[in-house]
C-alpha cells in the first residue's frame, strides 16, 4: 500500500501518468483510495496487454472472440469508513495490443451453452402459467397464416416447387429444433418474406439454364450450413455489439412493406370481375376487424379479461369468421379463389421428401456458392435481428441469451431444409417480438402525484416474461397437425382475399411498432401540441431528426427497390451495409447527443452479454445521456439503455471519468455481496488483473443465477 501511496503522490507508476485532477483528489482518504484503486487496476490491465497477449483470457480477446472481449474488467471498491451499502464502479475502456485476427474458436458457443444450460429445466417448469396458452394459440395463427400466404406466392412463382406442405414442414422444423435445443427459445422460426423473395428470384435465374431447381437449392443450403458453422465457430455474433435500432428499424420497415405488397399482389391475381371485388371487400373487412380487436385489447374499455381475449384471439377468430362469411347466403354463389393444397404429409409436386442433390452438374454445385454466401448474410442479419428484437429493452427478461449457439443451429436447419426440399426457415419479424410480448405478465399501474393521489391516467406495465420452451414447441406441433388431411381440407376453404387481409394487418401492426414510423409521426405533429416530455424534444436541431429519418428511408428505399428487380438475390448486401453506415457515416453528420436520442441499443446489456456486451462507446453514451444536468451521475437503479455507437474523443473522455454508484440492493440483484466487492477491490489494490477478471466473471455468473432464482 505504501508503494501505491507513493505512486499517487508522484503522479506516475510504471510509466503511467496520473492527471493533476486525480492527484489533487488524493487529498481526502476516500478520494485517494478511489484514485489508487483506479490506477493500480489500470496498470494491471496494461501489463497483461503487454506481456500476456494471446494467453486465452477473455480480456485479451479481440472483437471476434468470446464474452467480455474489448473491455477491461470493471473495478469495484467499498469504502471501509463509509456505508457498506455503497460501491463505486469506475467506467473505463480497455486498450489492448492483441491482434484482431486472433480468434478463440468455439468460445462463443461454449459460453452460450455454459450460461444457458442451468436454466434448461426451468424452461419447462416455468411453462406452468396461463400466459403460455394464449401465446401458443396466438403464435400458431400468427405464424401459420402468413406462411400460408407466402406459400401461395411461391406456388405461383416457382411452378409449385414449393407449396403449403413445404412451408408448414419448414415451420415445424424450425419450431422443434429451436424450442428443444436453442439458447433463445422465445424466437419464432419459420418462412419469412425475404426468403420468399430469395427463392423465386433464384428460380427465375436458374430455371432457364435447365438445372434442377430443388437440387440447386439443396446445394445452396448445404454450402450455407458450412458458412453458418464457420461464423458460429469464429464468434462472428460478437459484431452484433455494433447493431443498434437504426438497421433494425430499416429492416423491420422493409419487412412490413413486403407484407403490404404481398397482400396487394394476392388481390391483383384475382382478375376484375365479381370475385375480385368481393375479395377486396373481404380483405378490407379482415383488416378492419382484426385491427379493431387489437385496439380494444390496448384500450381501457371493458374488463381486463375481455380486453385480453380481444388481444389474444381477435385476429384468428376474424380469419375463421370471414372464411365462413363468404359461404353465406348469395355470397356462396361467387366463385372465389381459395388456397391450393396438396395431399396430407406429401410434397406439393410429384416427388419424395429427400432431394437427389447429386443429380446436378458439377459446375452448378460451385455456382451455388455465391448464392449461399448471400443467403448466409441474409440469415446472419435477419435471424440475429429477430433475436435482438424479441429480447428488446422493453421486455423484462431474466434468462441469458445465446447468439453463437443459435447461429450454429440455424445452419443445421438450413442444411436439413435443403435436403428435404423446404424453403429455409429463420427468425421471424414481427412474430418473434410478438411472441415475447404475448408472454408478458401485465399489471395496470396508476399515475399518481406527490401525495399519492391518482391523476386518472393508467399505464400497462410488464412485470415479467414467462420465459419457457413449451409455447414454441406446441405451436410447431400444431403446425405439424395442420398437414393432416382434415385440416388441409379446412385450409383449402380459406379465400385468398382473407389471406390478403391478413397480410395487411400484419404489415400495419409492424409499421406501428417501428421506430421510423414514430419519428415520422413526431415530425408531422403540431409543434405547439407536442408534449414537452416527448423524447425527441431533447434534440435541439429539428433538422437532425429530418436527416436521420431521411437516411433511414433511403436505406429502406434502396433495399425495397432492388427486390423488385432480377438482382433481388443481392438485397442482403444492402441490409448488411446499414451497420457500417450507422457506425462510420452518421457520427460525421450528427452529434453524439443527437444520436443518443435518435438511436438506441436493440437489446439490454444483460442480453448482450452473450456477444461481449454493448460497444464501449455505446455504453458511455448511455451513461452520459442518462446523467442529470450538472454533471452528477449518481443515481439509484439500473441505467436505461440508449446512446450512439461511436463517441467523440471529448465525450468519451468525459464518460470515462464519470463514476456510477450502485447501492447494496442493486448489487444483491446482480448476485454480488459487499464482501465480494471488497475482495475485488483488494485484488485491484494489489494490481492482480487476472484475479479481477475472474471475480468480474464470477459476479456475472452469480448475477445470472440470482435472476434465475427470482424468475422461479
Secondary structure, DSSP 4 states (H G I P E B T S, - for coil): -HHHHHHHHHTEETTEEPPHHHHHHTTSHHHHHHHHHHHHHHHHHHHHHHH-TTSS-GGG--TTSSTTTT-PPP-EEE-SSS-TTEEEEE---------TT---TTHHHHHHHHHHGGGHHHHHHTT-STHHHHHHHHHHHHHHHHHHHHHHHHHHHTTTSS-HHHHHHHHHHHHHHHHHH-S-TTS-EE--HHHHHHHHHHHHHHGGGT--HHHHHHHHHHHHHHHHHHHHHTTGGGGGGG-BHHHHHHHHHHHHHHHHHHHHHHHHTT-SSHHHHHHHHHHHHHHHHHHHHHHHHHSS-S-HHHHHHHHHHHHHHHHHHHHHHTTSGGGGGS---B----STTS-SSSS-SS--TTSS-HHHHHHHHHHHHHHHHHHHHHHHHHHHHHTBTTS---S---HHHHHHHHHHHHHHHHHHT-PPPEE-TTHHHHHHHHTEEEEEEEEE-TTS-EEEEEEEEEEEE---SHHHHHHHHHHHHHTSHHHHHHHHTSBHHHHHHHHHHHHHHHHHT-HHHHHHHHHHS-GGGS-TT-GGGG-S-HHHHHHHHHHHHHHHHHHHHHTTSGGGGGHHHHHHHHHHIIIIIHHHHS-HHHHHHH--BSB-TTGGGGGTSS-HHHHHHHHHHHSPTTS----SSPPPP---SS--HHHHHHHHH-EEEEEHHHHHHTT--HHHHHHHHHHHHTT-HHHHHHHHHHHHHHHHHHHHHHH-
